Amino acid sequence: MSKKGQKLGAVASATMAQKALREIGEASEGVGPIVLCGRSSPAEQVRAALLEAKLSRSSAVESYAIRRLRPEDREQLRRAAVVVYGGEATHRLDDETRADLEVVGRAGRPLLVVLEGVELPMDAAVEAARVRGVEPGDVLAVKRGRFPERRVLREIAKKAGPAGPALAAGLPALRPAVVESVIETAARRNAVIAAAVWIPGADMPLLTAVEMRMVLQIGVCYGVQVGPDRAVELLTLLGAGFGLRAAARELLDMVPIAGWVVKGGVAYTGTQGLGRAAVEYFERGAPAGLATLREKAEQLRG
């Protein structure tokens, strides 16, 4: 590439970085806590899982209304980044729990309902998902004494969406689930972009923008304030992804009929590898080089 081309590429990358930094910063501002409500046993198990790690910020998790809910509780619940309701159920959903779910369902916030029973309360979970404002994906049935900590943390991470990185910065126990969600979302998005764009080179700015956002979000998860100097380091790391996309185009020439599958798969793998390298970068405080990225990508392929 000519010096002029390199300069234009650097300017474009810097512009993408500034845009991503601004948008991620806006998403991190004013993020509310994870609000726990409902019955004490399941709610306290969720709280313990979230605050298990050292250096956890207790203000990121708030126990509110550990009792039967009232309609006026909706206003307080609307402050939450995620509402986690803990309920106790037997075979069927009782009227009091149903009334609680009507309150949290109308709060209009991302919701996770953890229903605990002596036996797995599947019928109650189905009924819970029929309450207004509660979706089937919001309900998790749990058998008493077998609290699925990792699954609960994964579900909270998914529910948190753009607020996830800011929450993860103060909740190390939640961080792996949020990071995994960020990487998987970016990898899937890039797989779609790579498969859909057929003009040679036209996908690079789109793919790089997704990768930039992913890496910066991972930085937020680790509580890193990314400034111009760090952004330059991250841009260097992002450059490693272009080698994988070049390989995708070479394979595309060899298998033109199924080329979209190859491009999508390589973009997915490359983004996954880049995400793993970014995790290493922030965990160890040193940039992961191209060799590390390729090694991780090969592991993902294998």
N, C-alpha and C positions, 0 to 999 in steps of 0.2 A: 504494500500500500504506500502511496506517495505521502510526503510530509503534509501536503495540503489535506489529503484524505484523513490522515491521522488526526490532524487538528480539528477537522469538522466532526470526526467521530468523538473526540474528547469533549467538544462543546455539546454535542447531542447527549452524551452520557451524563455530563454535568447537569444539563437541563432536566433530564429524567430523574436524576438524583434529588435535585431541589424540589421537583414536583412531588416525588414519593415521600421525601422528608416532611414536606408541608402537610400532605394528606394524612400520613401516619401520626404526625403530631396532633392534628385536629381530632383524629379518632381516639387519641390517648387522653385528651383533655376532658375533665369532668366525668370520668368513668366512675360509676357508683360501685358500691360493694356487692358481693354475693350475699343475698339476704336469705336466711334460713327461717322457716316458719313451720307451724304444725305441731305434731307430737314430738316429745322430747327425745325418745330413743333413736329414731332414724335421723332426726335433725342433728343430734349431737355426734352421731357417727360420721356424718358428712363433715361437720365442723372439725372433728379430730383429724380426718383424712386431709383436709385442706391446710391445716396448721401444723401438720406433723413435722415438717422439716424445720431445721434451725433457720434463724433470720427471717421467719415468716412475719409479715405485717398484719397484725391482728385486726387492724381497722378495715382490711380488705374483705373480712367476713363478719357479717352482723347477724346475730340471733335476734329475731324480732317476732313477737307474737307466738311464743312457744305455748300455744293454747288453741282453743277453738277460735276461728277467725270471724271477724265481723265485717259487714260491707264497708265501713269507714276505713278499714285497714288498707284498702286499695290504694289510697293516696300515698301511704308510706312505702308500699311495695313498688310503686312506680319509680322510686329512686334507684332501684336495683339494676345492676348490669345483668344479673341472672337471679331469678327467684327459684329457690329449691324448697319444695314442700315435702315434709316427711309425714307420711300417714301410716296408720296401722289398720290392717284389714284381715278379715277371715275369708270365707268363701265368696261372700258378696260384699258390695260396697254399701256401707251403712249411711243413713241419712245425714249424720253430722259431718262425715268426711266428704260426702257429696256437696254439702253446703260450703265447706272450706274450699273445695275445688272450684266452685262457682266464683268465689272471691278472687282466687289467684288467677283463674282463667280470664277474668275481666280486667285484670291489672294491666294487661297489654305489654308485658315484659317477657323476654325469653324465659322459658319455664322448664324445670325438671321436677317430676313428681316421683318420689321414692316411696313405694307402698311395701311395707314390711308385714309379713305374716308368719305364723307358726309353720304353715305349709305355704308353698309358693302361691300367692294370691292372683292367679292368672285371670280368673273370671272377674275379680274386682278391678284388675287393671284394664280389662276390656270395657267395663262399665265406666271407668274413670275417663277413658278416651272419648266417651260420648258426651261428656260435660262440655258446655259451651266454652270455647277458648282453650280447650285442652286437646292436643293432637295425639294420635297413637304413638308418635315418636317422642312425646314428652314424658311417657310413663315407663317406669322401670320397676318391675316386680322383684322383690327381694325376700329370700327365706331367712327367717330370724336365726342369728348365729353364723350366717354365711354372707356377711356384708361384702359386696364386690367393689372394693375400694378403687381399683384401677379403672373399672368400667364406669363408675360414677364420675371419676375425674375426667375421663375421656368425654363423657356426655356433657359435663359442665363446660369443658373446653370448646366443644362444638356449638353449644348454645351461646357462648360468649361472643362468638364471631369477631368483629373488628376490635371489641374491647378486650379480647383474650390476651394479647401481648402485655397490655398495661396491668392486667390482673396477675399474669405470670411473673412480672417483675417483683411483685411483693409476696408471691406465694410459690416458693420453689417446688413444693409438692405438685402443684398444678402445671409447672413449666414444661415437663416432657410431653404432656398431652397437648398443650397449646402449640408447642413447636412442631409436633408431628402433624397436627391439623393444618398449620400454616404451610408446611412443606408439601403435604398431600394435595392441598387446594391448588398451590402454584403448579405442581407437576401435572395435575389433571388439566389445568387451564392451558399450559404450554403444549400438552399433547394434542389438544383440540386445535390450537392455533397452527401448529406445525403441519397437521394433517389437512387443514383447510386452505392454507396459503400455498399456491403452486409456483408463483413467480420467484425465481431464484434470488435469494437475498432479502426478499420483501418481508420475510417473517422475523428477521433478526432484531429490528427495533422493538417489535411487539414482544418477542420472547425475552429480550433483555429487560424491558420495562417490568415484566412479571417477576423476573429473577431479582431485579433491584429491590422491588417492594418486599419480596420474600426475605431477602437477607436483612434488610433494615428492620422488618418486623421481628425477626429472630433476635436482632440486637436489642430491641425494646424488651423482649422477654427476659433478657439478662440484665436489664436495668442500665444499658449502655446509652449514654447521651452521644449520639453520632453527630460530629461536627465535620467541617470541610476536610480536615486532615484524615480523619478516619474514613470518610467517604471515598477518598482517593484509594486507600487500601482496599476498600470493598470493591471499587471498580476494577482494580487489578485482579481480584478474585473472580469477579464476574467474567472477565475476559477468557477464563479457562473454558467456559461453556461453549465457545464458538468452535472449538476443535471437534466436539461431539456432533454439532450440527453439520459441519463439513463432512463428517463420516456419514451422516444421514443422507446427504445429497449424493455421495458416491454410491451408496447402496440403492438409492432411488434410480440411478442410471442403469443399474444392473437388473433391477426388478421393477420396471415401470408400472406393471399392472397393480402390484401390491405396494407401490411406493408410499402411499399415504399411511399405510400401517407402519412401515419402517420409520418414516419421519416422526410420526406420533410417538412410537415407542422409544426412539432415541431421545426425543425432546423430553419425554417423561423421565427417562433414566438420568439424563444429564441434569435436569432440574433437581431430582432427588439427590444426586451426588453432590451438587452444589450446596444444597441445603445441609447435608451432613457435614460438608467442609466448613460451612458457616457456623454450625454448632461447635465444631472443634475450635474454630477461630475465637469465639466468644468465651468458651469454657477455659481455654488454655491461654488466652491473651496473646496469641501469635497467629499470623495469617497462615492459612493452609494453602499450600502450593498446588500446582497443577498435578504433580505426581500423586498427592493425597487424593485429589478430586477423582483422578482416573481410577485409583485403587478402589475408592468407595463405589464408583459407578460400576466397575467390574463385579464387585461383590453383589450389587443390586441386580445386575444382569443374571448372575450365576445361580 
